[in-house]
Amino acid sequence: MTTRMIFAGFGGQGVMLMGQIISLAGMIQGKNVTWMPSYGPEMRGGTANCTVVISDEPVASPVTDKAEVIVAMNIPSLLKFESHVEKDGFLFLNESVIDREAHRNDISIVKVPCNEIADELGNLKVANMVMLGAVVGATNVVDAESIFKALEKKLSGGKASLIEVNKQAILKGMEIAKNSFK
């Protein structure tokens, strides 16, 4: 099975890290993976997205026009990528920032209050991990154990003190996703 994902938002929202962690989790599970970043002209505050492909088969190309999973962390990302979600795919919206509805009725839309949950956890910088948890919880593209192992690898050294709050954020996101489909 092949799952194509696009994570999109403003620079500084952690969309690249989401893609890197889910890619690494796929590798930990022995899957074939590609990760391809794309930046706007500015880094922080500009647009940024990355494409991730996780597959049981070799991945022919990291480039994709359509994806089974789209994550929109802001309104420009929703406007740009909503039409790229495959029929019966998933569109994840950071409802803390996106104040409008998606226009599709042939996909699953998961609204995640990323910033509010991150604030409850005491660190606004983990909003991206709340969203990542929602993606994992809804799609099961990788398992939680692999996500946690990948997180530990990415946040080693001086960032190791952030592992626990990031794990909590991922678990909260997974919970939101599971409750979205009850």
JOQUI-V277995 format. One record per helix or strand of 2 or more residues. SS is the DSSP state (hx for helix, st for strand). FROM is the first residue (numbers start at 1). LEN is the number of residues. Records with the same first field share a line. If there is no record, write none. Layout:
SS=FROM-LEN  FROM-LEN
//
This chain:
st=2-9  32-8  47-9  67-6  85-10  108-5
hx=15-14  75-10  114-7  124-16  144-11  157-24
//
